[in-house]
Amino acid sequence: MFGKPESLPVDVLLRHEAGQSIPQDEPKLIDAGLTQAATAARVRGEQLEAKVLQNNIELGRKQYLAEKKAAEQFSNASFGERLTMSGALTPEKIARNKAAYGITE
């Protein structure tokens, strides 16, 4: 009828006593007869997963909007502006290419 928290491994027991159980603790909590705590650990894990998913969605949306804006700027730019935007032929790149291809002029 009542659970046996003393049968839990020390790490699980410490988290259980602090109210900080994690989803991985669920099987051990069930084995100790602490089904309510096991359910709380699972729910907490689901909430954490939902938060991570929401953060990933927001990050992806921000990246998409930034890439879309950059693509629009690039498509509206002149040829010279496009060369500059693409980072074509800076003095450092010219020197590196000359060295790579043995050009001494």
C-alpha positions as CSV (number, residue, x, y, z in Angstrom):
1,M,0.0,0.0,0.0
2,F,2.8,2.4,0.9
3,G,5.9,2.8,-1.0
4,K,9.4,2.0,0.2
5,P,11.6,4.9,-0.6
6,E,14.5,3.3,1.4
7,S,14.8,0.7,-1.4
8,L,15.7,3.4,-4.0
9,P,19.2,3.9,-5.1
10,V,20.8,6.9,-3.4
11,D,20.7,9.2,-6.4
12,V,17.0,8.5,-7.1
13,L,16.2,8.8,-3.4
14,L,17.9,12.2,-3.2
15,R,16.0,13.5,-6.2
16,H,12.8,12.0,-4.9
17,E,13.2,13.7,-1.5
18,A,14.0,17.0,-3.2
19,G,11.0,16.7,-5.6
20,Q,13.4,16.7,-8.6
21,S,12.8,13.2,-10.0
22,I,13.7,12.8,-13.6
23,P,12.0,10.5,-16.2
24,Q,14.8,8.0,-15.9
25,D,13.8,7.5,-12.3
26,E,10.3,6.3,-13.2
27,P,11.0,2.5,-13.3
28,K,12.8,2.6,-10.0
29,L,10.1,4.6,-8.3
30,I,7.5,2.2,-9.6
31,D,9.6,-0.8,-8.3
32,A,9.7,1.0,-4.9
33,G,5.9,1.4,-4.9
34,L,5.9,5.1,-5.4
35,T,3.6,5.3,-8.4
36,Q,2.5,8.8,-7.8
37,A,6.1,10.0,-7.7
38,A,6.8,8.0,-10.9
39,T,3.9,9.6,-12.7
40,A,5.1,13.0,-11.6
41,A,8.6,12.2,-12.9
42,R,7.2,11.1,-16.3
43,V,5.0,14.3,-16.5
44,R,8.0,16.4,-15.6
45,G,10.0,14.8,-18.4
46,E,7.2,15.3,-20.9
47,Q,7.0,19.0,-19.9
48,L,10.8,19.3,-20.4
49,E,10.6,17.7,-23.8
50,A,7.8,20.0,-24.8
51,K,9.8,23.0,-23.8
52,V,12.9,21.8,-25.7
53,L,10.7,21.2,-28.8
54,Q,9.2,24.7,-28.5
55,N,12.6,26.2,-28.2
56,N,13.8,24.3,-31.2
57,I,10.8,25.4,-33.2
58,E,11.4,29.1,-32.3
59,L,15.1,28.8,-33.1
60,G,14.3,27.2,-36.5
61,R,11.7,29.9,-37.2
62,K,14.3,32.7,-36.5
63,Q,16.9,31.0,-38.6
64,Y,14.4,30.6,-41.5
65,L,13.4,34.3,-41.3
66,A,17.0,35.4,-41.2
67,E,17.9,33.2,-44.3
68,K,14.8,34.4,-46.1
69,K,15.8,38.0,-45.5
70,A,19.3,37.4,-46.7
71,A,18.1,35.7,-49.8
72,E,15.7,38.6,-50.6
73,Q,18.5,41.1,-50.1
74,F,20.8,39.1,-52.3
75,S,18.2,38.8,-55.1
76,N,17.4,42.5,-55.0
77,A,21.1,43.5,-55.1
78,S,23.1,44.6,-58.1
79,F,25.8,42.4,-59.6
80,G,28.6,44.3,-57.8
81,E,26.7,44.1,-54.5
82,R,26.2,40.4,-55.0
83,L,29.9,39.9,-55.4
84,T,30.6,41.8,-52.2
85,M,27.9,39.9,-50.3
86,S,29.3,36.5,-51.4
87,G,32.7,37.5,-50.2
88,A,34.3,37.1,-53.6
89,L,37.9,38.0,-54.0
90,T,39.1,39.9,-50.9
91,P,42.9,40.7,-51.0
92,E,43.5,37.8,-48.6
93,K,41.7,35.3,-50.9
94,I,43.6,36.7,-53.9
95,A,46.9,36.2,-52.1
96,R,45.9,32.7,-51.0
97,N,44.8,31.7,-54.5
98,K,48.0,33.0,-56.1
99,A,50.1,31.0,-53.6
100,A,48.0,27.9,-54.1
101,Y,48.3,28.0,-57.9
102,G,51.9,29.3,-58.1
103,I,51.1,32.7,-59.6
104,T,54.0,35.1,-59.0
105,E,52.9,38.2,-60.9
